[in-house]
Amino acid sequence: MKKGFLIGNLCILIAEIFWGVNVSVTKALIPEWMTAYGIIIVRLVGGAILMWLASLFVKNSKIIKGDWIKLILGGAIGLFLFIFLFILSLKYGNPIDISIIMTLPPMFVILIGVIFQHQRPYWVEYLGVVVSFIGAAIVILDGGKGHSGSNNLLGDILAILSTICYAFYLVILVGPTRTYKPITMLKWVFLFAAIPALVLIPFATHQPIFHTREAVPWIEIAFILFCVTFIAYFLVEPAIKYIGSELVSIYQYLLPVFATVSAVLMGLAHLKWLQIVAMVIIVAGMVLTNVGKKHRKKEIGSTPESASQSSQTPDEKVQTQMQMTAQTQTQSK
C-alpha cells in the first residue's frame, strides 16, 4: 500500500514538472526558433501520430454512436482551441503570469455546471470561485507592467480564453472518460484536434529551427512532444489508481511553482511579489473549493437516495471532471 502510494505521488509529480517546465520551454522557442503556429502543429499533429501508434499495442474499444459528437467537439473546440490560445498567450505574455492563470479551469468547470447543468455547489465553492478570480484579476491588471512579454495584457486575456476552452473539454468528455480507455479516447480527440491544426501549415512554412545546427531547440521540441504531449498522459493513470483523482487534481496547483522556477532559471522572467500574492490567492480559492466539495459530498452521501443513484449524483460529475483535469493537462495544458 505504501509502495503504491509512493508510486502514485511520484508519477503525478513528474507529470506536473513536465507541464510546468513546458510553459517556459515553449516561451523560449517563440519566436527565436519557431513560430506559435509551428509549435501548435507539432503538438497536435505530432501528438495525434504518437497516440495512434500507441493504440496499435493495446486493445481498443468501439466508439458508441452517440459519443462521436462529444469526441469531435472535444478535439476540435476543446483541445485545438485550448492549445492554440495557450501557445499564442505565451507568444505575447509573461510565462509566470500564464502559469498562474492556467490553474483556473476547475473554476470554469464549476461555473459551466451551474449555468448549463443546473448543479448547485455548496456556498464555500462559490466563495472559492470568487477568490480565485480575484487572484486572476490581479495578474491581468498587472499584465501591462511586465517586461518579459511583447503584450502581457493580451497574453493574459488569451490565457483566460484558453482555460475556458479547456473547461469545456473537461465537461463535454466526462461521459467518454467513464466509458473508454485513455488511449482509445485520446487517439480520436487528438485526431479531431489535428485536423484544424493542418489549416495552419501555410502560415508556418518559415521555421528558423530548420536552419540551425544547434541541439538545444531540437531537444526542447522533443521534450514538448514526447514528455509533455505524450508521456505525461500515461503517468496520470497509475497516479489516479494509487492515490485517487482528488489528490491528483490538487497537484495541478504546483504548475505555477515549476513554471516560475524554470522561467527564472532560463532567464525568461523575473518573479515579482504581486505574482506571489496572486498565486497564493488562487491556491486559497482552490482550497476553499475543495473544502466545499467535500462538504457537499458528505451531505449527498448521507441521503438514502444518493446511494441508489450514485451514478447520477452531481458530486460524481464533479469528481469525474477532476479526474479529467488530471488526465488531460494543456498546456501548457
C-alpha positions in Angstrom: 0.0 0.0 0.0 2.8 2.4 1.0 4.7 1.5 -2.2 1.7 2.2 -4.4 1.1 5.5 -2.6 4.7 6.5 -3.3 4.5 5.4 -6.9 1.3 7.4 -7.5 2.7 10.6 -6.0 5.9 10.2 -7.9 4.0 9.7 -11.2 1.8 12.8 -10.9 4.8 14.9 -9.6 6.8 14.0 -12.7 3.9 14.8 -14.9 3.4 18.2 -13.1 7.0 19.0 -13.6 6.7 18.3 -17.3 3.7 20.6 -17.6 5.3 23.4 -15.6 8.6 23.4 -17.5 6.6 23.2 -20.7 5.4 26.8 -20.1 9.0 28.1 -20.1 10.3 25.9 -22.9 7.5 26.9 -25.2 8.2 30.6 -24.3 11.9 30.1 -25.1 11.1 28.6 -28.5 8.9 31.5 -29.6 9.8 33.4 -31.8 13.6 32.7 -31.9 13.3 29.2 -33.1 9.7 28.5 -34.0 6.5 30.4 -34.6 3.5 29.9 -32.4 1.7 28.2 -35.4 4.7 25.8 -35.8 4.5 24.6 -32.2 0.8 24.2 -32.4 1.2 21.9 -35.4 4.0 19.9 -33.7 1.9 19.4 -30.5 -1.4 18.4 -32.1 -0.3 16.6 -35.3 2.7 15.0 -33.6 0.6 14.1 -30.6 -2.0 12.5 -32.8 0.6 10.4 -34.6 2.1 9.2 -31.3 -1.4 8.4 -29.8 -2.3 6.3 -32.9 1.0 4.5 -32.8 0.5 3.7 -29.1 -3.0 2.5 -29.8 -1.6 -0.3 -32.0 -0.2 -2.0 -28.9 -3.4 -2.1 -26.8 -7.0 -3.4 -27.3 -9.3 -0.5 -28.4 -13.0 -0.3 -27.7 -15.6 0.5 -30.3 -16.9 4.1 -30.0 -20.6 4.3 -29.3 -22.5 6.3 -32.0 -23.7 9.0 -29.6 -20.2 9.7 -28.3 -18.8 10.8 -31.7 -20.1 14.3 -31.5 -18.5 14.7 -28.0 -15.2 13.4 -29.3 -15.3 15.8 -32.3 -16.2 18.8 -30.2 -13.8 17.9 -27.5 -11.0 17.7 -30.1 -11.8 20.5 -32.5 -13.0 23.0 -29.9 -11.7 21.9 -26.5 -8.2 20.6 -27.4 -7.4 22.5 -30.5 -8.6 25.9 -29.3 -7.1 25.3 -25.9 -3.6 24.6 -27.3 -4.0 27.3 -30.0 -4.9 30.1 -27.5 -2.4 28.8 -24.8 0.6 28.9 -27.2 -0.5 32.3 -28.5 -0.7 33.6 -25.0 2.9 32.5 -24.4 3.9 34.4 -27.6 2.7 37.7 -26.1 2.6 37.2 -22.3 4.8 36.6 -19.3 5.2 32.8 -18.7 4.8 33.2 -14.9 1.5 35.1 -15.3 0.3 32.5 -17.8 1.1 29.6 -15.5 -0.8 31.2 -12.7 -3.9 31.7 -14.9 -3.7 28.1 -16.0 -4.8 26.9 -12.6 -8.3 28.3 -13.3 -10.0 25.6 -15.4 -11.6 23.9 -12.3 -13.4 27.2 -11.6 -14.8 27.3 -15.1 -15.9 23.7 -14.8 -17.9 24.6 -11.7 -19.4 27.7 -13.5 -20.3 25.6 -16.6 -22.0 23.1 -14.3 -24.0 25.8 -12.6 -25.1 27.6 -15.8 -25.7 24.7 -18.2 -26.1 21.6 -16.0 -28.1 23.2 -13.1 -25.7 21.9 -10.5 -25.9 23.5 -7.0 -22.4 23.7 -5.5 -22.0 24.4 -1.7 -21.6 28.1 -0.9 -18.0 27.6 0.0 -17.4 26.5 -3.6 -18.8 29.8 -4.8 -16.5 31.6 -2.4 -13.6 29.7 -3.8 -14.5 30.7 -7.4 -14.7 34.4 -6.3 -11.3 34.3 -4.5 -9.6 32.6 -7.5 -11.0 35.2 -9.9 -9.6 37.9 -7.6 -6.2 36.3 -8.0 -6.6 36.1 -11.7 -7.7 39.8 -11.9 -4.5 40.8 -10.0 -2.4 39.0 -12.7 -4.4 40.6 -15.6 -4.4 44.1 -14.1 -0.7 44.0 -13.5 -0.1 42.5 -17.0 0.7 45.8 -18.7 3.6 46.5 -16.3 5.8 43.5 -17.1 8.8 43.4 -19.4 9.1 39.8 -20.4 6.2 39.8 -22.9 5.5 41.9 -26.0 1.9 42.4 -24.9 1.3 41.0 -21.4 -2.3 42.1 -21.2 -3.2 40.4 -24.5 -1.3 37.3 -23.4 -3.3 37.1 -20.1 -6.6 37.5 -21.9 -5.7 34.7 -24.4 -4.7 32.5 -21.4 -8.1 33.1 -19.8 -9.9 32.2 -23.0 -7.7 29.0 -23.3 -8.7 27.9 -19.8 -12.4 28.3 -20.8 -11.8 26.0 -23.8 -10.1 23.5 -21.5 -13.0 23.6 -19.1 -15.3 22.9 -22.0 -13.1 20.0 -23.0 -13.3 18.5 -19.4 -17.1 18.9 -19.3 -18.0 17.5 -22.7 -15.8 14.5 -22.3 -17.0 13.3 -18.9 -19.1 10.5 -20.4 -16.4 9.2 -22.8 -13.8 9.2 -20.0 -16.0 6.8 -18.0 -16.6 4.6 -20.9 -13.3 4.2 -22.8 -9.6 3.5 -22.0 -7.5 6.7 -22.2 -5.7 5.7 -25.4 -8.9 4.8 -27.1 -10.4 8.2 -26.4 -7.2 10.3 -26.8 -6.3 9.0 -30.2 -9.7 10.2 -31.6 -9.6 13.5 -29.6 -6.1 14.3 -30.9 -7.1 13.4 -34.4 -10.0 15.8 -34.4 -7.7 18.5 -32.9 -5.0 17.8 -35.5 -7.4 18.3 -38.5 -8.0 22.0 -37.9 -4.3 22.4 -37.0 -3.4 21.3 -40.6 -5.0 24.5 -41.8 -2.2 26.4 -40.1 0.5 24.8 -42.2 0.5 27.5 -44.9 1.2 30.1 -42.1 4.0 28.0 -40.6 6.3 27.5 -43.6 9.2 29.5 -42.2 10.6 28.0 -39.1 14.1 29.2 -38.0 14.8 25.9 -36.3 15.2 24.2 -39.7 18.2 26.5 -40.4 20.3 25.8 -37.3 22.6 23.0 -36.2 22.2 23.9 -32.5 20.9 21.0 -30.4 19.1 22.9 -27.7 16.0 23.9 -29.7 15.6 20.4 -31.1 15.9 19.0 -27.5 13.2 21.4 -26.4 10.9 20.4 -29.2 11.4 16.7 -28.4 10.6 17.5 -24.7 7.3 19.2 -25.7 6.3 16.4 -28.0 7.3 13.2 -26.0 7.3 14.3 -22.4 4.5 17.0 -22.3 2.2 15.8 -25.0 2.6 12.0 -24.7 4.3 10.6 -21.6 2.5 12.9 -19.1 -0.9 11.5 -20.1 0.2 8.0 -19.2 1.8 8.9 -15.9 -1.6 10.2 -14.7 -3.2 6.8 -15.0 -1.2 5.0 -12.2 -1.4 8.1 -10.1 -5.2 8.1 -10.1 -5.1 4.3 -9.5 -2.9 4.6 -6.4 -3.7 7.9 -4.8 -7.1 8.9 -6.2 -8.3 11.6 -8.5 -8.8 14.2 -5.8 -5.2 14.2 -4.7 -4.0 14.0 -8.3 -6.1 17.2 -9.1 -4.5 19.1 -6.2 -1.1 18.6 -7.7 -2.0 20.8 -10.7 -1.7 23.8 -8.4 2.1 23.1 -8.3 2.2 24.1 -12.0 3.0 27.8 -11.3 5.8 26.8 -9.0 7.6 24.7 -11.6 6.9 27.2 -14.3 8.2 30.0 -12.2 11.4 28.2 -11.2 12.1 27.1 -14.8 11.3 30.6 -16.2 13.7 32.3 -13.7 16.4 29.8 -14.3 16.1 30.2 -18.0 16.2 34.0 -17.7 12.8 34.3 -19.3 11.1 36.3 -16.5 11.7 37.8 -13.1 9.5 36.9 -10.2 7.5 39.8 -8.7 5.9 39.9 -5.3 2.5 40.6 -6.8 2.7 37.4 -8.7 3.4 35.5 -5.5 0.3 37.2 -3.9 -1.8 36.3 -6.9 -0.6 32.7 -6.8 -1.4 32.4 -3.1 -4.9 33.9 -3.6 -5.7 31.5 -6.4 -4.5 28.5 -4.5 -6.6 29.7 -1.5 -9.6 29.7 -3.8 -8.8 26.1 -4.9 -8.6 25.0 -1.2 -12.0 26.6 -0.4 -13.5 24.9 -3.5 -12.2 21.5 -2.4 -13.5 22.1 1.2 -16.9 22.9 -0.2 -16.9 19.9 -2.5 -16.0 17.6 0.4 -18.8 19.1 2.5 -21.3 18.6 -0.3 -20.1 15.1 -0.9 -20.7 14.3 2.8 -24.2 15.7 2.6 -25.1 13.8 -0.5 -23.6 10.6 0.9 -25.8 10.9 3.9 -29.1 10.7 1.9 -30.5 7.2 1.1 -31.4 8.4 -2.4 -27.8 9.1 -3.3 -26.8 5.5 -2.5 -29.2 4.1 -5.1 -28.5 6.7 -7.7 -24.7 7.3 -7.2 -24.0 7.3 -10.9 -26.2 10.3 -11.4 -25.2 12.5 -8.5 -23.7 15.9 -9.1 -20.8 15.1 -6.9 -19.7 12.2 -9.1 -19.8 14.5 -12.0 -17.5 16.9 -10.2 -15.2 14.1 -9.2 -15.1 12.8 -12.8 -14.3 16.3 -14.0 -11.5 16.5 -11.5 -10.2 13.2 -12.9 -10.4 14.6 -16.4 -8.4 17.6 -15.2 -5.7 15.2 -14.1 -5.8 13.2 -17.3 -5.7 16.0 -19.8 -3.5 18.8 -18.5 -2.6 21.9 -22.0 -0.8 23.3 -21.8 0.6 24.3 -21.0 -2.1 22.2 -20.9 
